[in-house]
Amino acid sequence: MGIADEGEAYQLSSGNLLKATDDQRPEVLRALREKLAGEGFKITSSASGSDAQSTPPTGEFDAVRESDGYTVSAGVSKPGQGVSVMVVLPCQAPPSAGAASPAPTATT
C-alpha cells in the first residue's frame, strides 16, 4: 500500500531559480536550451507548443526527453529575479499489491 493508487505514476519535481540579471536572462535561456537539446531533449515553446524551429532561441521553453520522461520548463521570473527552472522526473512505480518494502535492520 502506498500513497498513490496501483499503476499511478510517481513524479519528483524540483523548482530552481538561476541567478541572472535581466540583461543576462536571454543568454541563460539560450544556453540552457542548447544544453538540453544536446542531451536529447525535444524543445517546445511554452506559449505556443510549437516545435523547436519556431521557438525563439531566447524565449521560455519546455523540454522533454521521451526516452526516460524527464521534463524541464524554463522561463523568466519577475524583473530582477533571474531565470526559473522546473525539473520533473518520473520515479519508480509503487510495489505491486502484496510486495513489501524491506524492513530496516538495527545496527549496533
C-alpha positions as CSV (number, residue, x, y, z in Angstrom):
1,M,0.0,0.0,0.0
2,G,1.4,3.3,-1.0
3,I,0.4,7.0,-1.3
4,A,-0.6,6.5,-4.9
5,D,-3.0,4.1,-6.4
6,E,-1.6,1.0,-8.1
7,G,-0.4,1.9,-11.6
8,E,-0.3,5.6,-10.8
9,A,2.9,7.3,-11.7
10,Y,5.1,8.9,-9.1
11,Q,6.9,12.1,-10.0
12,L,9.6,14.2,-8.3
13,S,9.6,17.9,-9.0
14,S,12.2,20.5,-8.3
15,G,12.0,24.2,-8.8
16,N,15.1,26.3,-9.0
17,L,16.0,29.9,-9.6
18,L,19.1,30.7,-11.6
19,K,20.7,34.0,-10.7
20,A,20.9,36.3,-13.8
21,T,20.4,40.0,-14.4
22,D,17.6,41.0,-16.7
23,D,20.1,41.5,-19.5
24,Q,21.6,38.1,-19.0
25,R,18.3,36.1,-19.0
26,P,18.1,35.7,-22.8
27,E,21.6,34.2,-22.9
28,V,21.0,32.0,-19.9
29,L,17.8,30.6,-21.5
30,R,19.6,30.1,-24.9
31,A,22.5,28.3,-23.3
32,L,20.2,26.1,-21.2
33,R,18.1,25.3,-24.3
34,E,21.1,24.3,-26.3
35,K,22.5,22.1,-23.5
36,L,19.2,20.3,-23.1
37,A,18.8,19.8,-26.9
38,G,22.4,18.4,-26.9
39,E,21.3,15.9,-24.2
40,G,18.5,14.6,-26.3
41,F,15.6,16.7,-25.1
42,K,12.9,17.8,-27.6
43,I,12.4,21.6,-27.2
44,T,9.0,23.2,-27.5
45,S,7.7,26.7,-26.8
46,S,5.7,27.2,-23.6
47,A,3.5,29.8,-25.2
48,S,2.6,28.1,-28.4
49,G,3.5,24.5,-28.0
50,S,5.3,24.7,-31.4
51,D,8.4,22.7,-32.4
52,A,12.0,23.8,-31.9
53,Q,12.4,25.6,-35.2
54,S,9.7,28.1,-34.4
55,T,10.7,28.7,-30.8
56,P,12.6,31.9,-30.3
57,P,16.1,31.0,-29.0
58,T,15.9,33.5,-26.1
59,G,12.3,32.7,-25.0
60,E,10.7,30.5,-22.4
61,F,10.5,26.8,-23.3
62,D,9.6,23.3,-22.2
63,A,11.8,20.3,-22.9
64,V,11.0,16.6,-22.7
65,R,13.3,13.6,-23.1
66,E,11.0,10.9,-24.3
67,S,13.4,8.1,-23.6
68,D,13.0,8.5,-19.8
69,G,10.2,11.0,-19.3
70,Y,12.3,13.8,-17.8
71,T,10.8,17.3,-18.4
72,V,12.3,20.8,-17.9
73,S,10.4,24.1,-18.1
74,A,12.4,27.3,-18.1
75,G,11.3,30.9,-18.2
76,V,11.8,34.4,-16.8
77,S,10.7,35.4,-13.3
78,K,9.7,38.9,-12.3
79,P,12.2,41.6,-13.3
80,G,15.4,41.3,-11.3
81,Q,14.7,37.7,-10.2
82,G,16.6,35.6,-12.7
83,V,15.5,32.5,-14.6
84,S,13.1,29.9,-13.2
85,V,13.7,26.3,-14.0
86,M,11.3,23.4,-13.1
87,V,12.5,19.8,-13.5
88,V,10.1,16.8,-13.3
89,L,11.4,13.3,-13.2
90,P,9.5,10.1,-13.2
91,C,10.0,7.7,-10.3
92,Q,9.6,4.0,-10.0
93,A,6.0,2.8,-9.6
94,P,4.9,1.6,-6.2
95,P,5.4,-2.1,-5.4
96,S,2.6,-4.3,-6.6
97,A,0.0,-5.5,-4.1
98,G,1.4,-8.0,-1.7
99,A,5.0,-6.9,-2.1
100,A,6.5,-5.3,0.9
101,S,9.5,-3.0,1.2
102,P,12.5,-4.5,3.0
103,A,12.3,-3.8,6.8
104,P,15.1,-1.7,8.2
105,T,17.6,-3.6,10.3
106,A,19.1,-2.3,13.6
107,T,22.8,-1.7,13.8
108,T,24.8,-1.6,17.0
